[in-house]
Amino acid sequence: MTTVLTYWDKWKEFLGERVQNAKQTGMNEEVITNLAKEIGDFLAKKVDPKNDEERVLQELWNVADEQEKKTIAHLMFKLAEKNA
């Protein structure tokens, strides 16, 4: 369990750093959220989930409509921003 939590914490930190980098280059929240949605689309189509949590996210993504996907992407942005 510790490994999973460590991995999750590192992932949130990594995302937070990427959000900060994007903001420093002048990207606003909407642009970052739209990019996150595009990345989510790619991951859902091309990447096989490696654990139950990733599978849940993929399944939620696959049943979500476009607005719901933007909401998920925005929530990931907020999570990353908080952990920057």
Sequence and secondary structure as in RCSB ss.txt:
>XXXX:A:sequence
MTTVLTYWDKWKEFLGERVQNAKQTGMNEEVITNLAKEIGDFLAKKVDPKNDEERVLQELWNVADEQEKKTIAHL
MFKLAEKNA
>XXXX:A:secstr
 HHHHHHHHHHHHHHHHHHHHHHHTT  HHHHHHHHHHHHHHHHHH    SHHHHHHHHHHHH  HHHHHHHHHH
HHHHHHHT 
